[in-house]
Amino acid sequence: MAYENDIDEDEAKKRNTVILLGFLISVSVECLQLITKTGIFEWDDIIHNTIGVIVGYGIYLYLKNHIRGEDHQYFRLFIN
């Protein structure tokens, strides 16, 4: 990819870990609702929660780098 050299391998691993954990937690909550019959299992909740994790992580990167005074393209990590 065009930006592959600019992405630190550790940052890519962190990104993937955060997204995967957010997805797994969302799936766990939805499955718990299905099993205990205390809520409604909805696929779109899983998708929306995962998108929220991605956006939240992007905001975190922006704020982290903004406080340090570094100038980066914050969402470049999500383009692979």
Protein Blocks (a to p, Z undefined) as FASTA:
>chain_A
ZZlmmpcfklmmmmmmmmmmmmmmmmmmmmmmmmnopaccdfklmmmmmmmmmmmmmmmm
mmmmmmnopacdfklmmmZZ
